[in-house]
Amino acid sequence: MINLAKAARKLSATSVSPPSYAGVMGRLEKLAVIIGFCVVWQLLAVAGILNPIITPPPTAVLKAFQELLANGALIQDVLASIRRVLLGFVAASIIGVALALICARVRLVSRLVMPLVETIRPISPIAWIPIAILWFGLGDRPAAFLIYIGAFFPIFTNAFLGFSSVELRYVRAAQVLGFGRVQFFTDVLLRSALPYLFAGLRVGLGVGWMCVVAAEMMGARNGLGYMIQMNRVVFEIPNILAGMITIGIIGFAVNEAMRTLEHRLLPWVGRS
């Protein structure tokens, strides 16, 4: 009796991984683009084309970075934002994937849930800020709720698509081989849905980062969004840009980590 899991592992083992040289060159290319952008930005500022008050040069932003790191404020705000993102994202991942699996396998549940999802999904997470503050007050809970709202729908939608897109021939093969429910889920259903799951998780995490900044601007006492808002009040533009760049760096690093994990777990899919 042939086991689909063993066949899939054998196929993965025989697949050719992209050469490490290409990966290194790709990262160097991205770094070169960022450095080139900063150089052009600095030259425009030195030439007086950019107003240094509202668009400070990279050197001023770098100095702001150093000061924020020295007094520990940036680290504290980063940790606060990461904590909130993890709370909302983990909750959205667990509930979104579980609900998507149920909807994909039980048609009655799908008929009841999907109209609600399609009605609520177009509502911007920012529109939930007043309600989140009324329901949860200030602090971590309203921010985590907004991140949950923002991350849930990409995760749920992609997971539902993945669980619903299993090819019929694999289902019939599993039936012929006598797969039980657990083996069918792990060897057929989950393997077919994993590329969709990773896509949803990556998008959901990115939306979560955008939501936490907006939430912290309105109802938090710390975090990167709170830091940007407070520096806007006192017109410390270098600090604002330092916070924005920090958000971009963290988002980029998290996305690259997700891509690396996806490539290692799903070598047959390739990089996107």
N, C-alpha and C positions, 0 to 999 in steps of 0.2 A: 504494500500500500504506500503510495507516494504521499509525502507530507508537504503541503504547500509552503510551510514555513522554511523547511530545509531547502526547497527549491529556490525560494526567494533569497535566502542567505547565500546560496551558491552563486546566484546571479549577481548579487552585490559584490561578492568576493572577486568575481571575474571582471567586473566593470573597472575601467581605467580611470583613476582619479586625475584631476587636472594637475599638471606639474606645479610643484611649489614655486618654481621660478616665475611662472605666470602670476601666481598670487602675490608674490613680493613686488613684482613690477606694477601690478595693479594698485597696490597700496602706495607705492612710491609716486605713481601718477596722480593719485588723489591728493597726496601731500604736496606735490609740486603745484597743483592747481590752487590749493589753499594759500601756499606761500606766495605764489604769483599775484593772487588777489590782494593779499596784505601789502605787497610791495607797491602795487598800483595805487592802493588806498593811501599809503604813506606819501607817495610822490604827489598825488593830487592835493593832499593836505599841505605839504611843504610849499607847493607852488601857489597856494592861496586859492585854488579853485573850490575847495571845500571849506565851509565855515568851521573853524576848529571848536567853536562853542557848542554848536548843535551836532557836529560830526567830528568828534575828536579823532586824531590819528591813532594808528595801532600802538604807538609807543605810549600814549596816554592811557589807553585801555590796558596795556600790559602793566603799567605802573599801578593802576587800580586793582588788577589781579593780585599783584604782590602785596598791596596793603590789605586787601580783604583776606588773603591767605594768612598774612602775618597776625592779624587780630582774631583769626578763627571764625569770623562771621560767615564767610563763604562756605566753609566745611559744614557748619551747623545748618545752614539753609539747604545745602545739597542733601544732607542726611534726612532732614525733615521732608523734603520733596520726594526722595526715594522711598521713604517709609509709606507715604500716602499712596504713591503709585503702586507699590507692591500690594498694599491692602486692596485697592480697587481692582487691580489687574488680576490678582489671584482669584478673587471672588467672581469676576466676570468670566475668567477661564473655566473655572469649575462648573458654574451654573450654565454658562453658554454652551459648553461642549456636552454636558449631560442633557440639557433640554433639546439640543439639536439631535442628539442620538435618539431620544424618545420620539421626537417629531418625525424623524426619518423612518423609524420602524413601526410607529403606530399612527395610522392614517387619521383616526378620530382626533387624537391630540393635535396633529398637524392642522386639521381644519379649524380647531378652536384657537390655537396659538398664533398661527401665521398671520391672520388678519390684524391681531393686536400688534404684532411685531412690525408689520408693514405700516401701521398707522403711527406708531410711536417713533420708529426709526428716523424719519425725516426731521424730527424736532432736534434742534441744536442742543448739545449739552450745556451751552452757556445759558439757554433759556431756563434751565433747571436750577440756576444759582439761587434765586429768591426762595424757591420751594425748599431747596436743600438746607438753606440757613434756617428757615422756619421749622423744618422737621428736626434738624440735628444741632442747631445752634452754630457756634464757631469752633474751629479746631480741625482735628483730623477727620472726623466723621463726615461732615458735608463734602470735604474735598475727596475723600475716598468714594463717596456716593457718586459724585460727578465723574470721577475716573471710571467707576463701574459702568455708568450709563454710556460713556463714550467708547469704552473698550468692548462692551457686551455685544453690540450689534455686528461689528466686523467679525468677531470670533464666532458668534452664533451663525451668521449667514454662511461663512466659509465652511464651518463644521457641518452644517446641514447639507450644503452642496456636496461635500466630500462623502458623507454617510449615504447620501442618496444616489451617488454616481458609481456605485459598485457595479462592474460589468456582470451581466446575467450568467455568462459562462463560468465565472469564478464561483458564483452562488451555486450553480448546478454541480460544479466539480466538488465543492465542499459537501453537498448533499450526497453525492455518489460515494465519496470517501468516508461518509459517516461522521462528519464533524459534529461535536456537541456545540452548545451555545457559546461557551467560553472560548473554545478553539476557533469557532467561526468568527467571533468578535476579534480575537487577537491576530489570527492568521490571514483573515480575508478583509473584514470590515475596516479594522483599524489601519491596516497597511494601505488600503486603497485611499483612506481619508487623510492620512498623515500629510501629504503635500498641501492639501487644502487647510488643514489645521495650522500648519506652520505659517502659511500665508495670512490666515486670520489673526494669529497671535502677533505677528510682526506689525500688521496694520493696527490692531487693537492697542498694542503697547505704544505705538507712535501717537495715536489719538489720545491715549491716557496722559502722555506727557504734555500735550497741548492743553488738556483739560485741567491738569493740576496747576499750571501757571495761572489760568483764568480764575480758578477757585481760590488760590492763595491771594490774588489781588483783591478779592472781595470779602473773604471771611476767614482769614488766618492771621496768626501772630508771628509766623516765621515761614521759611521756605523761599525758593527762588522767585516765585511770583510776588510774594510779600516784599522781598528785597527790591525788586524792580519798581514796585509801586511806591515804596518809601523814598527811593532815590529820585523818582520822578517828581515827588513833592518838593524836594530840596534842590532839584535841577542838577543832580550829579550824573551827567550823561555818561562819563567813562564807566561809572559803576553799573549803570543800566546796561550798557553794551557788554560789560564783563559778565553780568548775569545772563544776558541773552546768549552769549557765546558759550557759557557753561552749559546751558540747556542744550544747545546744538551739539556740543562735544559728547555729552552724556547720551543723547539720543542716537548719535552716530555710532558710539561705542556699543550700545545695547543692540542696535540693529545689526551691526557686524557680528556680534556674539551670537545672535539668533541665526544669522545666515551660516555661520561656521558650524553651529550645532545641527542645523538642518542638513548641511552638506555631509556631515559625518554620519548622521543617522539615516539619511536618504541619498546615498551616493548615486543611485540610478536617476535621480531627478536633475542633478546638476545645479549650477549657480544661476541666480537670476540677477 
